[in-house]
């Protein structure tokens, strides 16, 4: 699977910056009892983030193998 540079950059931003920040926000709101089921939301976002991170890692490896 080879991604375009733009798609790769957007996904990498989502995985490395946006998702962890969103998970922290939701966990904080849950701790303050401002959001019900916060643990479930954080878990689901974390799972999706790990999955997408693995996919972009595979894409990156394939891209670098083509350069060799």
N, C-alpha and C positions, 0 to 999 in steps of 0.2 A: 504494500500500500504506500503510494507516494502522494504526499500532500503538497499543494501549492505553498509558496512562501507565506502568502497572506493568511491562509487557513492555519498553517503551522503557527505563525506568530500569534494569532487570536487564541488558538487553543492553549498555547504555552502560557500566555497571559492569564487565561482563565484558570489553568491548573496551578500556576505558581503564585499568583497574587489574589485574584478575585475569590476563588473558592475558599482558601484558608481564611481570608478576611470575613467572608460571609458566614463560615462555620463558627468563627470566634464571636461574631455579632449574635448569632442565634443562640449559642451556648450561654453567652452573657445574659441575654434576655430571658432565657429559661431559668438561669440561676436566680435572677431577680423576680421570678414568678410572673413575668410579663408575657410569656409565650408557653402555651401548652404543647406537650410532645416535642420539646426542643431536642431531646436526645435522639429521637427518631429522625428528625430532620437533619441533624448533624451527621448521623450515621449514614443516611442515604446520600447526602452530598459528598461525604468522604469516599464512599464506595464508587460513585460516579466519577469523582476526581481521580481516584486511583486507576480506574479503567481507562479513562481518556488519557491520563499520563502514560500508561503502558502503550497505548496506541501511538501516541506521538513519539515515544521512545523507539518503537519498531520502525516508524517512518523515518526517523532521524538516522537509525542504523543503516537502513536500506539506502538512503541518500548518500551516506558517507562511503558505503561499499561500492556504489557506482562511480565515485570519484577515484577510486584506487585503480 
